[in-house]
Amino acid sequence: MELFQKQITQAKDKFLKKQINLIIFTVLFFIIFFSKSLTGEEVNSNIEKYFKNLNYFSSKFIQSNGTTLDEGFVYIKDNKIRLDYFNPERTLKISKKKGVYINHDLKEEEFFSAEKNIVKIFYDIFLDDKFFSSLLFKINNGEIVFEKNIQIESKNTNLKIFFENKPLLLRKIIAESQNEIILISFNGHSYNNVFDKGFFSFAPIYPN
């Protein structure tokens, strides 16, 4: 009889131990899951605030496709982006639906649909508030890296966007397709700039 009771007690202890382990595992799972979710929400919220504060913004940039190297400045104001390239001097202005490419040396301009051009990525990154909410990200060595595969001009393109984490700063964009890779890095971030009237106008103004 005592042996039977002892066996029952041991069985109850084992069952209780399994139940406790299951509860602990479940609690840990939800802690990890929700902490990751909260971290994700916090990162996306900070990124969204960062880009909303980029009105009257400028930055130096270096752009490379593996063969050529271009330098210039990017400017942002009121849902428009302007990129000024050096050597040769040329300007790219982008709004949500249209863009213009201006060659200052030849005094020529070419208008195009921004919605059907690779520059749409540039517009979406800087001016689409919800763009980053659909992207996966990881945090490594003090930087946040967003990544997404997208279709650009019928090409599958792997997009990576790198941010310095503390302080939060956009540092690099990489767009890689089967036969091409474009890398743009940013430095010298400046805020609260004052722009001349017509600086973002699509009517070309050529320097003398």
N, C-alpha and C positions, 0 to 999 in steps of 0.2 A: 504493500500500500504506500509506504513512504517513497519507494523507488518510483512508483507511478506518479505521485504528487511532484516529485523532484523533476521528472521528465516534463510534466505539464508546465511547471515553473520555468524550466529552461526554454521550452517552446515559446512561452509567453514573452520571455526576455528577448529571444531572437526576433520575434515578430515586432516587439516594441522598438528594438534597435533598428530594424529595417524601416519602420515607420518614421523614426526620428531622422535617420539618414536621408530618407526621401524628402522630408520636410525641409531639412537643411539644404539639400540639393536644389529643391524648388525655389527656396528663398534666394539662394545665391544666383540662380539662373535669372530670376526677375531683377535682382539688383544689377547684375552685369548688363542685361538686356536694356533696362531702362536708363542706366547710366550712359550706355552707348547712344541711346536715342536722344537723351538730353544733351550729350556732347555734340551730336550731329545737329540738333536744333540750334544750339548755341553758336556753332561754327557758321551755319547758314545765316543766322541772324546777324552775326558780326560782319560777314561778307556783304550782306545786303546793305547794312548801314554804311559800310566802307564805300561802296560804289555810289550810294545816294549822296555822299558827301564830296563826290568828285566834280561837282559843278565848279567852274572857274579853275580847273586843274590843268597842270602841264607836267611833262616829264621828258627827259632825254630817252632815246631808245637806240638800240643797235639791232639791225635785222640781217639775218643770214640765211641763205638757202644751200649752204655747203660749197658754193662756187663764188658768189659775190657777197660783198659786205656793204650795207647801207647804214647811214646814221642820220638822225634827225630829231625832231621834237613832236610830241603828240599833245594836242590841246582839246579840252572838253568844255562845252557850255550849252545849256538848254537843249539837250537831246541831239547835239551835233558834235561830230568829231572832226578835227583837222590834223593832218599829218604833213609836216614839212620835211622834205628830204634834202640832203646836201649832195653836191657833186654827182650828177647834175642837179640843179635846183628844180624841184617839182613839188606839187602840192596835191594831196588827196583830201577831199571833203566828203563826209558821209552823214546822211540822215537815215531815218528808218527805211525809206522807200527809194531814195535816189542818191547818187553820188556824182562827183565830177573829178576828173584827173586833169591837172593843169601842168603843162610843161612851160616853165618860165623862159627857158632859153629860146625855144621855138615860138613862144607866145601862141600856144595852141591849147585847146581844152576839149575834153571828151566826156560827155554825160553818159551815165549807165544806170541800170536798175540795181540798187543795192541788195534787193531781195534775191537776186539770182547770181550773186557774185561771192567770191570767197571773203570779201570784206564784211559780209553779214556776220561772220564769226566775231570780228572785231567789235561791231556794233552791239551784238548780243552780250558779249562779255562785259562791256562797259556800261551799257544803258538798258539792258533787260533785267528788271528787278528779280524775276523768277528763274533766270537762266541757271543759276548754281544749285537751285533746289532739286533739279533732276540729275545732278552729277554725283558720282561716288567720290569720296575723298579719303586720304590717309594723312596722318600726322607723323612726320619723321624728322629727327634731328633739327627741331626748331622751325620746320617749314610745313605748310599745308599744301598738299598736291591734289587737285581735282583732275579727274580723267573721264573721258567719254568718247565712244566711237560715233561719228556722225557722217552724213552724206553731204559732200560739197561738190557741186557740178558733176554729179554722177560718180564721184570717187569716194571710196570708203576712207575716212581720215580719222586717225587717232589723235585726239586733242588732249593736251596736258597743260594745266595752268598752275604755276607755282607762286605761293605766297610766303613771305617771311611771316612768322607767327607773332612774335612780340618784338617790336610793334607790328601790327598787321599792315603789310605792304605788298603790292603786286610786283613780282620780280621777273617772271618769265612766262612766255607762251610758246608751246611747241605744237605745230600741226604737221603730222607725218602721214603721208599717203604712200602708195606703192613705189612711186618713182621720184618722190620729192619730199623734202623736209624743210619747213620754215621755222626758224627760231627767232623770237623777238625778246630781248631783255630790256628792262627798264631801270633807270637810276635817276637821281636828282629830282625826286618828287617835289612839286611845288603846289601850294593851295592858295585860294583867294586871289587869283590873278585878275588883273584888269585888262580887258581886251578892247581894242579900238572898234568903233562902229564899222560894220561890214567885214570884220575879220573872218566870220563864218559864212559870209554870203556866198552863194553859188555863182554869182557873177564874178568872173576872174578880174583881179586887179594886179597888173604886172608891174614889178619894180622897174624904175627907170634905169 
